[in-house]
Structure formats: C-alpha cells, structure tokens
C-alpha cells in the first residue's frame, strides 16, 4: 500500500521574512550544554528554557554570572538573550551560558576576542567529575582496610 505525499507546496512552509537576526554560540561546562542566541536590537531581556531569566536562575548572582561578557564589552542593553540549556546543576548551567554568550559575541564582532580571552571567558572549563574505578568506592576512595 503506497502512502500519498502531501500536496502542500514548499513555498507555503517557508518562514516569514520578519525573523530577527541573531548570533549563535554553544557553551559547555561539566555536563551542561547551552545553546545561546543573541538577538540584535534588543533591550537586555534574558529567556532561559522559555522562562524569564530571573525566574529560571533563582539567585541573582547566577544572572550576573552569565552577563559578565556583555558587561565587559559594554553591550548589556544591545542584545536579547535566548537560551536552551540542559544537563548539570544551576551553577554549571549559568557558566555554560556565560561561555555560550562569549562565543556568540565573537560571531558579532571578532575584535572582542582580546578582551574576552584576557578575562578567560573563551576557554571551556575542562573540570568534570572523575569516573569511578573498579574495586574502589568512588573515583579514588578505597574500601576501609581491616587488619583482622
């Protein structure tokens, strides 16, 4: 039995021309992965996983963490930030977003590289949890020794 293909023309499925221009960057930290979009001509709004930034990252210090690259480059109110983030905890996610924002800013203006690099915002933090080894209780914790 053959299945009929849909008869809708391809032109009908195109997106409208009012799509905003954005700069994309992927940030990572531990097991967190953040897909960041910086929208041009924004007001400084932050959206994380379809929630307001302050609602998603409860302590305001975490919001301050992720806007460090924008403050450093004096572009705080120039972009709206939209993020999809998964994995890890809230602090790890905030640092992954910060890394993604830094990388997206490079797509916007390559001359910001020196400023961001000097602040250490372009380097992915490589520290991850060490794996558990056989015969041990944790990664390095050996079972308690019993003399008798």
C-alpha positions in Angstrom: 0.0 0.0 0.0 1.5 3.3 -1.1 1.2 6.4 1.0 0.4 9.7 -0.8 2.8 12.6 -0.4 1.3 15.8 0.9 0.2 18.2 -1.8 1.1 21.4 0.1 3.6 23.4 -1.9 7.1 24.1 -0.4 6.6 27.9 -0.6 3.7 27.6 2.0 6.1 26.1 4.6 8.7 29.0 4.4 9.1 31.2 7.4 8.0 34.8 7.3 10.6 37.5 6.4 10.2 39.1 9.9 12.6 36.7 11.5 15.1 38.5 13.8 18.8 38.3 13.1 20.8 36.6 15.9 24.3 35.4 16.7 24.7 31.8 17.9 27.2 30.3 20.4 27.4 26.9 22.2 28.7 26.9 25.7 29.7 23.9 27.9 30.6 23.3 31.5 30.7 19.9 33.2 27.6 18.1 31.7 25.7 21.3 30.9 25.3 22.4 27.3 23.8 25.8 26.5 22.7 26.9 23.0 22.7 30.7 23.1 21.2 33.2 20.7 21.9 36.9 20.9 19.2 38.9 19.1 20.2 42.2 17.7 18.5 45.4 18.7 17.3 44.0 22.0 16.6 45.6 25.4 18.6 43.2 27.5 15.9 40.6 28.1 17.0 37.1 29.1 15.0 34.0 28.3 16.2 30.6 29.5 14.3 27.4 28.5 11.2 29.6 27.7 11.2 31.2 31.2 12.3 34.6 32.3 16.0 34.5 33.3 15.5 35.6 36.9 12.7 33.0 37.3 14.9 30.2 36.0 18.1 31.0 37.8 16.9 32.0 41.2 19.9 33.6 43.0 20.5 36.9 41.1 24.3 36.2 41.4 23.8 33.5 38.7 22.2 36.0 36.3 25.2 38.3 37.0 27.5 35.4 36.1 26.0 34.9 32.6 26.0 38.6 31.7 29.7 39.1 32.6 30.8 39.0 28.9 28.2 41.6 27.9 29.2 43.9 30.8 32.9 43.5 29.9 32.3 44.6 26.4 29.7 47.3 27.3 26.9 45.6 25.2 24.5 44.8 28.1 21.4 46.6 26.7 22.1 45.9 23.0 21.0 42.2 22.8 18.2 40.0 23.9 19.4 36.6 25.1 17.5 33.4 24.3 19.0 30.1 25.7 18.2 26.4 25.6 20.2 24.7 28.3 20.3 21.1 29.6 22.3 18.9 32.0 24.1 19.7 35.2 23.0 22.0 38.0 22.1 25.6 38.1 25.7 27.0 38.6 27.0 24.7 35.9 24.3 25.9 33.5 25.0 29.5 34.3 28.6 29.1 33.5 27.8 27.2 30.3 25.5 30.1 29.3 28.3 32.5 30.0 30.6 30.5 27.7 28.0 30.5 25.0 27.4 34.2 25.3 31.1 34.8 24.9 31.3 32.7 21.8 28.2 34.4 20.3 29.8 37.8 20.9 32.7 36.7 18.8 30.4 36.0 15.9 29.0 39.5 16.3 32.4 41.2 16.5 35.8 39.4 16.2 37.6 42.4 17.6 36.2 41.5 21.1 38.4 38.4 21.2 41.3 40.0 23.1 39.0 41.4 25.8 37.1 38.1 26.3 40.3 36.0 26.1 42.1 38.1 28.7 39.1 37.6 31.1 39.2 33.8 30.5 35.7 33.7 29.1 36.5 31.8 25.8 38.2 28.8 27.5 35.9 25.9 28.2 36.3 24.8 31.9 37.5 21.2 31.5 36.9 20.1 35.1 34.4 17.2 35.1 33.6 14.5 37.7 36.2 11.7 37.6 34.8 8.3 36.8 34.5 5.5 39.4 37.2 2.8 39.2 36.6 -0.9 39.8 37.4 -2.1 43.3 37.0 1.4 44.8 34.0 3.0 46.5 34.3 6.3 44.5 36.8 7.6 42.0 39.8 7.4 44.4 38.2 6.3 47.8 39.4 2.8 48.6 37.4 0.5 50.9 38.4 0.7 54.6 41.3 -1.5 55.5 40.7 -4.2 58.1 43.7 -5.7 59.8 41.7 -8.7 61.2 
